[in-house]
Structures are given as structure tokens and as C-alpha cells.
Amino acid sequence: MVADQPRRPRTMNDARSEAEAAFKKATTKAPEAPPRKAAPLPGVKELVSLRIDQDVLQYFQEGGPGWQERINEALRKAAGK
């Protein structure tokens, strides 16, 4: 049987350390998991703002309607897709 050991008196440093540890535990935010990026859906277009040289834009617009699709196809080809 182990006899009860006498408690040592608490000091201000002990109380302060305990209080700081309790405060830190209560106020520390758990790290958030990074948001998951949704998988791209096939055939869904995304609206973006893109700066293109004026002469390049005119080249694609000269073909009439569908110039945005032609730019998309040229970019797809350049990306190797």
C-alpha cells in the first residue's frame, strides 16, 4: 500500500502555467482540412476573364459566330488534349 504523499504547495507559476495551458487548449482551432476540389464535369464550360491580344481576337472573330469555340479548340490543341 502506498502512503499518501504530502501535496506540495501550489505556486503562482504553477497556477499561471495551468491557466495558460487551459486557455490555449480552449482557444486553439483545430486545423481544417483543405477544401476538396470538385472533379470537372465533362462538357461543362466555365466563365473566365481572359486578356488576349487584339490581333489574335480579331483573327478568331473574323470567322463569324462560334469564335469562342474556335479559341477553345485552339487552346485544347495547344494543351495536347
C-alpha positions in Angstrom: 0.0 0.0 0.0 1.4 3.4 -1.0 1.1 6.1 1.6 -0.4 9.4 0.5 2.3 11.7 -0.3 2.0 15.2 1.0 1.0 17.7 -1.6 3.5 20.4 -2.3 2.0 23.9 -2.1 1.0 25.4 -5.4 2.9 28.4 -6.5 1.7 31.3 -8.7 3.9 29.9 -11.6 2.0 26.6 -11.4 -1.4 28.2 -11.4 -0.4 30.5 -14.3 1.0 27.6 -16.3 -2.1 25.6 -15.8 -4.3 28.6 -16.7 -2.3 29.3 -19.9 -2.5 25.6 -20.9 -6.3 25.5 -20.3 -6.7 28.8 -22.3 -4.6 27.6 -25.2 -6.5 24.3 -25.3 -9.9 26.1 -25.3 -8.9 28.7 -27.9 -6.7 26.7 -30.3 -8.5 26.0 -33.6 -8.2 22.5 -34.9 -6.5 22.5 -38.4 -9.1 22.5 -41.1 -8.8 20.0 -44.0 -8.3 21.8 -47.3 -11.5 22.1 -49.3 -11.9 19.3 -51.9 -11.9 20.5 -55.4 -14.8 19.0 -57.3 -14.0 16.9 -60.3 -14.6 18.7 -63.5 -17.8 17.6 -65.3 -17.3 16.7 -69.0 -18.8 19.3 -71.4 -19.4 22.0 -68.7 -17.9 25.3 -69.6 -16.5 27.8 -67.0 -16.9 31.5 -67.3 -13.4 33.2 -67.1 -12.0 36.6 -67.9 -9.1 36.3 -70.3 -6.9 39.0 -71.8 -6.0 38.3 -75.4 -4.0 40.4 -77.8 -6.4 42.4 -80.1 -5.0 40.9 -83.3 -5.5 37.4 -82.0 -9.0 38.1 -81.0 -9.8 39.7 -84.4 -8.4 36.6 -86.1 -10.9 34.3 -84.4 -13.8 36.8 -84.7 -13.3 37.1 -88.5 -14.8 33.7 -88.9 -18.1 34.9 -87.5 -20.2 33.3 -84.8 -18.5 30.5 -82.9 -15.3 32.4 -82.4 -15.2 31.4 -78.7 -15.5 27.8 -79.6 -12.6 28.2 -82.0 -10.5 29.8 -79.4 -11.4 26.9 -77.0 -10.4 24.3 -79.7 -7.1 26.1 -80.3 -6.3 26.1 -76.6 -7.3 22.5 -76.3 -4.9 21.6 -79.2 -2.1 23.6 -77.6 -2.7 21.8 -74.3 -2.4 18.4 -76.1 -6.0 17.4 -75.4 
